[in-house]
Amino acid sequence: MQYSLINFLIRVTNKLIVWEENTMASFKALIVMAIWTGIVGYGLYSVGAHQSENYTQPLWAIAIGTGLLVTHIVNMAIYFKVAGERPFEWIK
């Protein structure tokens, strides 16, 4: 049974939410955010977004910028989904 990337991230997020309640929620959110950012980074690298000639082409520049903006928005959504509205707390 194949899962899409979104379903995978939802499953990982749900497993981390169930993870020990005493564990810092921000740390769990950062793990999921790192996974998502790594997947996007690999995808951008795979399509050649890192090559310097792509920055001078307007369509490539808009696509890369949009991809990075969407990555940031999804990272914020992941953080608030996992960590909730609580601020970061240091280990007591």
MDTraj code that builds the backbone (N, CA, C; nanometers):
import mdtraj as md
import numpy as np

residues = "MET GLN TYR SER LEU ILE ASN PHE LEU ILE ARG VAL THR ASN LYS LEU ILE VAL TRP GLU GLU ASN THR MET ALA SER PHE LYS ALA LEU ILE VAL MET ALA ILE TRP THR GLY ILE VAL GLY TYR GLY LEU TYR SER VAL GLY ALA HIS GLN SER GLU ASN TYR THR GLN PRO LEU TRP ALA ILE ALA ILE GLY THR GLY LEU LEU VAL THR HIS ILE VAL ASN MET ALA ILE TYR PHE LYS VAL ALA GLY GLU ARG PRO PHE GLU TRP ILE LYS".split()
xyz = np.array([
    [0.0838, -0.1171, 0.0000],
    [0.0000, 0.0000, 0.0000],
    [0.0889, 0.1243, 0.0000],
    [0.0700, 0.2113, -0.0960],
    [0.1545, 0.3286, -0.1089],
    [0.0918, 0.4467, -0.0361],
    [0.1783, 0.5249, 0.0236],
    [0.1350, 0.6450, 0.0937],
    [0.1982, 0.7660, 0.0275],
    [0.1268, 0.8728, 0.0240],
    [0.1845, 0.9955, -0.0289],
    [0.2716, 1.0587, 0.0787],
    [0.3455, 1.1600, 0.0413],
    [0.4335, 1.2294, 0.1343],
    [0.3552, 1.2941, 0.2479],
    [0.2403, 1.3505, 0.2166],
    [0.1579, 1.4147, 0.3195],
    [0.1098, 1.3116, 0.4209],
    [0.0646, 1.1957, 0.3734],
    [0.0194, 1.0902, 0.4658],
    [0.1337, 1.0439, 0.5548],
    [0.2550, 1.0345, 0.4975],
    [0.3713, 0.9959, 0.5758],
    [0.3973, 1.0973, 0.6869],
    [0.3944, 1.2264, 0.6527],
    [0.4187, 1.3293, 0.7531],
    [0.3104, 1.3313, 0.8598],
    [0.1868, 1.3068, 0.8210],
    [0.0777, 1.3012, 0.9185],
    [0.0979, 1.1836, 1.0136],
    [0.1374, 1.0674, 0.9605],
    [0.1622, 0.9506, 1.0458],
    [0.2754, 0.9772, 1.1432],
    [0.3856, 1.0367, 1.0943],
    [0.4981, 1.0678, 1.1826],
    [0.4561, 1.1679, 1.2886],
    [0.3808, 1.2704, 1.2487],
    [0.3339, 1.3711, 1.3436],
    [0.2453, 1.3087, 1.4497],
    [0.1531, 1.2217, 1.4100],
    [0.0636, 1.1572, 1.5064],
    [0.1402, 1.0689, 1.6031],
    [0.2434, 0.9984, 1.5537],
    [0.3230, 0.9150, 1.6433],
    [0.3999, 1.0004, 1.7422],
    [0.4487, 1.1171, 1.6977],
    [0.5218, 1.2038, 1.7891],
    [0.4298, 1.2712, 1.8893],
    [0.3054, 1.2965, 1.8506],
    [0.2103, 1.3556, 1.9449],
    [0.1814, 1.2576, 2.0577],
    [0.1749, 1.1293, 2.0243],
    [0.1468, 1.0270, 2.1247],
    [0.2699, 0.9987, 2.2098],
    [0.3886, 1.0367, 2.1595],
    [0.5132, 1.0153, 2.2315],
    [0.4991, 1.0715, 2.3715],
    [0.5839, 1.0329, 2.4634],
    [0.5711, 1.0703, 2.6043],
    [0.5311, 1.2157, 2.6215],
    [0.4339, 1.2388, 2.7053],
    [0.3835, 1.3734, 2.7269],
    [0.4860, 1.4616, 2.7977],
    [0.5784, 1.4013, 2.8717],
    [0.6774, 1.4799, 2.9439],
    [0.7899, 1.5294, 2.8538],
    [0.8015, 1.4735, 2.7335],
    [0.9053, 1.5151, 2.6411],
    [0.8692, 1.6514, 2.5843],
    [0.9676, 1.7329, 2.5609],
    [0.9411, 1.8676, 2.5111],
    [0.8745, 1.8608, 2.3743],
    [0.7608, 1.9263, 2.3610],
    [0.6855, 1.9249, 2.2360],
    [0.7608, 1.9983, 2.1257],
    [0.8346, 2.0999, 2.1612],
    [0.9102, 2.1741, 2.0610],
    [1.0162, 2.0858, 1.9964],
    [1.0784, 2.0007, 2.0744],
    [1.1800, 1.9106, 2.0208],
    [1.1177, 1.8143, 1.9193],
    [1.0006, 1.7619, 1.9524],
    [0.9315, 1.6728, 1.8585],
    [0.8965, 1.7464, 1.7299],
    [0.8519, 1.8711, 1.7426],
    [0.8169, 1.9497, 1.6244],
    [0.9404, 1.9752, 1.5386],
    [1.0524, 2.0023, 1.6007],
    [1.1747, 2.0266, 1.5255],
    [1.2195, 1.9029, 1.4486],
    [1.1974, 1.7853, 1.5046],
    [1.2321, 1.6616, 1.4338],
    [1.1498, 1.6483, 1.3069],
    [1.0198, 1.6683, 1.3167],
    [0.9328, 1.6557, 1.1995],
    [0.9656, 1.7652, 1.0978],
    [0.9930, 1.8861, 1.1464],
    [1.0287, 1.9951, 1.0561],
    [1.1588, 1.9635, 0.9827],
    [1.2548, 1.9041, 1.0517],
    [1.3817, 1.8681, 0.9879],
    [1.3605, 1.7619, 0.8797],
    [1.2724, 1.6661, 0.9063],
    [1.2414, 1.5636, 0.8056],
    [1.1791, 1.6287, 0.6827],
    [1.0798, 1.7145, 0.7031],
    [1.0121, 1.7825, 0.5916],
    [1.1106, 1.8692, 0.5127],
    [1.1920, 1.9472, 0.5831],
    [1.2867, 2.0349, 0.5163],
    [1.3907, 1.9540, 0.4391],
    [1.4327, 1.8421, 0.4947],
    [1.5271, 1.7549, 0.4244],
    [1.4682, 1.6971, 0.2971],
    [1.3409, 1.6581, 0.3022],
    [1.2746, 1.6046, 0.1835],
    [1.2643, 1.7117, 0.0753],
    [1.2268, 1.8321, 0.1150],
    [1.2162, 1.9417, 0.0184],
    [1.3543, 1.9774, -0.0365],
    [1.4539, 1.9819, 0.0503],
    [1.5897, 2.0115, 0.0051],
    [1.6401, 1.9089, -0.0947],
    [1.6125, 1.7824, -0.0674],
    [1.6511, 1.6769, -0.1612],
    [1.5779, 1.6935, -0.2941],
    [1.4495, 1.7279, -0.2870],
    [1.3720, 1.7492, -0.4094],
    [1.4256, 1.8659, -0.4912],
    [1.4577, 1.9768, -0.4244],
    [1.5130, 2.0919, -0.4957],
    [1.6488, 2.0586, -0.5565],
    [1.7308, 1.9852, -0.4823],
    [1.8614, 1.9444, -0.5347],
    [1.8452, 1.8506, -0.6540],
    [1.7454, 1.7626, -0.6475],
    [1.7217, 1.6650, -0.7551],
    [1.6819, 1.7308, -0.8865],
    [1.6079, 1.8420, -0.8788],
    [1.5644, 1.9088, -1.0022],
    [1.6655, 2.0132, -1.0485],
    [1.7746, 2.0296, -0.9759],
    [1.8795, 2.1201, -1.0190],
    [1.8604, 2.2638, -0.9756],
    [1.7887, 2.2859, -0.8681],
    [1.7639, 2.4226, -0.8216],
    [1.8907, 2.4903, -0.7707],
    [1.9918, 2.4143, -0.7383],
    [2.1162, 2.4703, -0.6848],
    [2.2106, 2.5214, -0.7926],
    [2.1826, 2.4937, -0.9177],
    [2.2714, 2.5340, -1.0267],
    [2.2556, 2.6830, -1.0550],
    [2.3681, 2.7511, -1.0729],
    [2.3668, 2.8973, -1.0827],
    [2.2912, 2.9495, -1.2050],
    [2.2858, 2.8748, -1.3144],
    [2.2144, 2.9253, -1.4316],
    [2.0630, 2.9290, -1.4097],
    [2.0121, 2.8560, -1.3136],
    [1.8678, 2.8567, -1.2869],
    [1.8230, 2.9842, -1.2159],
    [1.9151, 3.0513, -1.1451],
    [1.8771, 3.1732, -1.0736],
    [1.8500, 3.2893, -1.1681],
    [1.9075, 3.2852, -1.2889],
    [1.8902, 3.3955, -1.3835],
    [1.7654, 3.3791, -1.4689],
    [1.7028, 3.2640, -1.4641],
    [1.5804, 3.2403, -1.5407],
    [1.4603, 3.2699, -1.4507],
    [1.3732, 3.3620, -1.4942],
    [1.2616, 3.4054, -1.4080],
    [1.1697, 3.2913, -1.3631],
    [1.1359, 3.1983, -1.4499],
    [1.0455, 3.0899, -1.4096],
    [1.1089, 3.0007, -1.3039],
    [1.2377, 2.9703, -1.3195],
    [1.3069, 2.8897, -1.2194],
    [1.3133, 2.9649, -1.0865],
    [1.3448, 3.0941, -1.0946],
    [1.3564, 3.1729, -0.9716],
    [1.2232, 3.1796, -0.8979],
    [1.1145, 3.1983, -0.9703],
    [0.9819, 3.2026, -0.9081],
    [0.9458, 3.0669, -0.8495],
    [0.9752, 2.9591, -0.9232],
    [0.9440, 2.8240, -0.8735],
    [1.0244, 2.7906, -0.7482],
    [1.1539, 2.8240, -0.7486],
    [1.2383, 2.7959, -0.6321],
    [1.1907, 2.8789, -0.5123],
    [1.1633, 3.0068, -0.5344],
    [1.1156, 3.0925, -0.4262],
    [0.9830, 3.0461, -0.3697],
    [0.8925, 3.0058, -0.4592],
    [0.7627, 2.9545, -0.4142],
    [0.7807, 2.8257, -0.3342],
    [0.8680, 2.7390, -0.3810],
    [0.8952, 2.6144, -0.3086],
    [0.9494, 2.6395, -0.1696],
    [1.0405, 2.7349, -0.1570],
    [1.0960, 2.7670, -0.0256],
    [0.9922, 2.8324, 0.0654],
    [0.9074, 2.9160, 0.0070],
    [0.8010, 2.9795, 0.0857],
    [0.7010, 2.8751, 0.1362],
    [0.6614, 2.7831, 0.0503],
    [0.5693, 2.6762, 0.0908],
    [0.6335, 2.5893, 0.1982],
    [0.7633, 2.5625, 0.1839],
    [0.8346, 2.4850, 0.2860],
    [0.8269, 2.5541, 0.4219],
    [0.8488, 2.6836, 0.4233],
    [0.8431, 2.7591, 0.5490],
    [0.7026, 2.7571, 0.6086],
    [0.6003, 2.7743, 0.5259],
    [0.4622, 2.7744, 0.5748],
    [0.4262, 2.6373, 0.6320],
    [0.4662, 2.5307, 0.5631],
    [0.4381, 2.3953, 0.6126],
    [0.5144, 2.3713, 0.7429],
    [0.6376, 2.4211, 0.7540],
    [0.7125, 2.4075, 0.8796],
    [0.6400, 2.4759, 0.9949],
    [0.5842, 2.5936, 0.9700],
    [0.5080, 2.6619, 1.0753],
    [0.3839, 2.5812, 1.1133],
    [0.3145, 2.5267, 1.0137],
    [0.1953, 2.4454, 1.0416],
    [0.2324, 2.3209, 1.1211],
    [0.3438, 2.2571, 1.0855],
    [0.3898, 2.1387, 1.1593],
    [0.4196, 2.1761, 1.3037],
    [0.4884, 2.2879, 1.3230],
    [0.5240, 2.3284, 1.4598],
    [0.4000, 2.3487, 1.5453],
    [0.3020, 2.4223, 1.4924],
    [0.1829, 2.4486, 1.5718],
    [0.0956, 2.3245, 1.5876],
    [0.1024, 2.2307, 1.4936],
    [0.0263, 2.1047, 1.5055],
    [0.0864, 2.0182, 1.6161],
    [0.2185, 2.0102, 1.6206],
    [0.2843, 1.9220, 1.7173],
    [0.3020, 1.9912, 1.8527],
    [0.3551, 2.1131, 1.8525],
    [0.3867, 2.1802, 1.9785],
    [0.2684, 2.2561, 2.0355],
    [0.1684, 2.2825, 1.9547],
    [0.0529, 2.3564, 2.0029],
    [0.0853, 2.5029, 2.0198],
    [0.0076, 2.5682, 2.1011],
    [0.0247, 2.7121, 2.1220],
    [0.1227, 2.7426, 2.2352],
    [0.1827, 2.6384, 2.2918],
    [0.2768, 2.6602, 2.4019],
    [0.4089, 2.7124, 2.3488],
    [0.4733, 2.8043, 2.4209],
    [0.6066, 2.8507, 2.3792],
    [0.7122, 2.7443, 2.4119],
    [0.8306, 2.7629, 2.3577],
    [0.9399, 2.6711, 2.3850],
    [0.9745, 2.6741, 2.5322],
    [0.9927, 2.5569, 2.5928],
    [1.0310, 2.5484, 2.7352],
    [1.1626, 2.4747, 2.7453],
    [1.2544, 2.5315, 2.8213],
    [1.3816, 2.4652, 2.8457],
    [1.3587, 2.3526, 2.9451],
    [1.4502, 2.2585, 2.9482],
    [1.4407, 2.1464, 3.0425],
    [1.4491, 2.2012, 3.1840],
    [1.3564, 2.1598, 3.2673],
    [1.3506, 2.2118, 3.4045],
    [1.4409, 2.1324, 3.4945],
])
top = md.Topology()
chain = top.add_chain()
for i, resn in enumerate(residues, 1):
    res = top.add_residue(resn, chain, resSeq=i)
    for name in ("N", "CA", "C"):
        top.add_atom(name, md.element.get_by_symbol(name[0]), res)
traj = md.Trajectory(xyz[None], top)
